[in-house]
Amino acid sequence: MTEPLIRTSPENRDSTEPEFITGIIADPVFELGAPDIRAAGARAGRYLDVLGKTDLATLTAEEWDHFCTLMVMTAFDHAVDRLRSRFKPPL
């Protein structure tokens, strides 16, 4: 039997929070590792260099959104590329 991803308590039933959010914990297809995070940090850092900013608190909402998107997508892409490189296409 799988454990729920998020457990809610009976006290939450009358609150404004979503009621009984559950999911299934499964084995991950891949994991984000340190190399993936470093690649994402480097890409996001280049973006900050282009903006000429070093303080994240000075980013506009749009800049922050783009910075976060770069971090997540680059880490994901790097992990997928790493996973893909382990497999050879069938002949």
Secondary structure in CASP SS format (residue, H / E / C, confidence):
PFRMAT SS
TARGET T0000
AUTHOR 0000-0000-0000
METHOD secondary structure of the structure
MODEL  1
M C 1.00
T C 1.00
E C 1.00
P E 1.00
L C 1.00
I C 1.00
R C 1.00
T C 1.00
S C 1.00
P H 1.00
E H 1.00
N H 1.00
R H 1.00
D H 1.00
S C 1.00
T C 1.00
E C 1.00
P C 1.00
E C 1.00
F C 1.00
I C 1.00
T C 1.00
G C 1.00
I E 1.00
I C 1.00
A C 1.00
D C 1.00
P C 1.00
V C 1.00
F C 1.00
E C 1.00
L C 1.00
G C 1.00
A H 1.00
P H 1.00
D H 1.00
I H 1.00
R H 1.00
A H 1.00
A H 1.00
G H 1.00
A H 1.00
R H 1.00
A H 1.00
G H 1.00
R H 1.00
Y H 1.00
L H 1.00
D H 1.00
V H 1.00
L H 1.00
G C 1.00
K C 1.00
T C 1.00
D C 1.00
L H 1.00
A H 1.00
T H 1.00
L C 1.00
T C 1.00
A H 1.00
E H 1.00
E H 1.00
W H 1.00
D H 1.00
H H 1.00
F H 1.00
C H 1.00
T H 1.00
L H 1.00
M H 1.00
V H 1.00
M H 1.00
T H 1.00
A H 1.00
F H 1.00
D H 1.00
H H 1.00
A H 1.00
V H 1.00
D H 1.00
R H 1.00
L H 1.00
R H 1.00
S C 1.00
R C 1.00
F C 1.00
K C 1.00
P C 1.00
P C 1.00
L C 1.00
END
